[in-house]
Amino acid sequence: MTIKRLADEPRLSGAVVHGGLVWLAGQVADDSSLDTTGQTADVLAQIDALLAQAGTDKTRLLSVTVVLADINDAPAMNRAWDAWLDPAHKPARMTIQAALVDAAWRVEITGVAALP
């Protein structure tokens, strides 16, 4: 089976496609000056772009992990999530708190999606 790597960076690929699945690397906001809602919307737009590049979309997400620097930001993150989510195609989701690599990042999101 072929392995396809998308959005290559020096240390990682933004996504890896293999075996009918798209594995997303942890995505963080391009603009870390945004609040949690803004950073989440930024990350979700990046996820949409990566999934499109892989040949799929958010309706085929199977699992998502949301990492918040401060779990008290969950309501702010959920505002962007709820606006973006297709309610007919909700993935399994976990939300946790953890220290992120850059102190300016408020949210990091990863997931796995199926190809059509």
C-alpha positions in Angstrom: 0.0 0.0 0.0 1.2 3.5 -0.8 1.8 6.0 1.9 1.2 9.7 0.9 2.5 12.5 3.0 0.9 16.0 2.7 2.1 19.4 3.8 5.6 18.3 4.6 7.5 20.4 7.2 11.1 19.9 8.5 9.9 17.7 11.4 6.6 16.3 10.3 3.9 15.9 7.7 0.7 17.8 8.1 -1.2 14.6 7.2 -0.4 11.1 6.2 -2.7 9.0 4.0 -2.6 5.2 4.2 -5.0 2.3 4.1 -8.0 4.4 3.4 -7.4 6.8 6.3 -6.0 10.3 6.7 -4.0 10.8 9.9 -3.7 14.5 10.8 -0.8 15.9 12.7 -1.6 18.2 15.6 -2.7 21.5 14.0 -2.2 24.8 15.7 -3.2 28.4 14.8 -1.2 30.3 12.2 -2.1 33.4 14.2 -1.3 32.8 17.9 -2.5 36.3 18.8 -6.1 35.2 18.4 -8.3 34.2 21.4 -9.3 30.6 21.9 -12.3 30.8 19.6 -10.3 32.4 16.9 -7.4 30.0 17.2 -9.9 27.1 17.0 -11.5 28.5 13.9 -8.0 28.9 12.4 -7.1 25.3 13.2 -10.4 24.0 11.8 -9.9 25.8 8.5 -6.4 24.2 8.3 -8.0 20.8 8.9 -10.6 21.5 6.2 -7.7 22.3 3.8 -5.7 19.2 4.7 -8.7 16.9 4.3 -9.5 18.4 0.9 -5.9 17.9 -0.2 -6.2 14.3 0.9 -9.5 13.9 -1.0 -12.0 13.9 1.9 -13.7 16.3 4.2 -14.9 16.8 7.8 -18.0 14.7 7.3 -15.6 11.7 7.2 -13.7 12.4 10.4 -13.7 9.4 12.6 -11.9 10.6 15.7 -10.7 14.0 16.9 -8.5 14.9 19.9 -8.6 18.5 21.1 -5.8 19.7 23.4 -6.3 22.9 25.3 -3.6 24.7 27.2 -6.3 25.7 29.7 -9.4 23.4 30.1 -11.4 26.5 31.2 -11.2 27.6 27.5 -13.4 24.6 26.5 -16.6 26.8 26.1 -14.6 29.2 23.8 -13.2 26.4 21.8 -16.7 24.8 21.5 -18.1 28.0 20.1 -15.9 27.6 17.0 -16.3 23.8 17.0 -20.1 24.0 17.0 -20.1 26.6 14.2 -17.9 24.3 12.1 -19.3 20.9 12.9 -21.7 19.1 10.6 -24.2 17.9 13.1 -25.1 14.9 10.9 -21.5 13.7 10.8 -20.1 14.1 14.3 -16.7 12.3 15.0 -15.8 10.7 18.3 -14.0 13.4 20.2 -11.8 13.8 23.3 -10.8 17.1 24.9 -7.9 17.3 27.3 -5.6 19.9 28.9 -1.9 19.8 28.4 1.0 22.2 28.1 1.6 23.1 24.4 5.0 23.7 22.8 4.4 27.4 22.3 2.9 29.3 25.3 0.9 31.5 22.8 -1.0 28.5 21.5 -4.3 27.9 23.2 -5.5 24.8 21.2 -4.1 22.0 19.1 -6.3 19.5 17.2 -5.5 16.2 15.6 -7.7 13.5 14.1 -8.3 10.6 11.8 -10.6 10.7 8.7 -11.7 8.1 6.2 -11.3 8.5 2.5 -14.4 8.1 0.4 
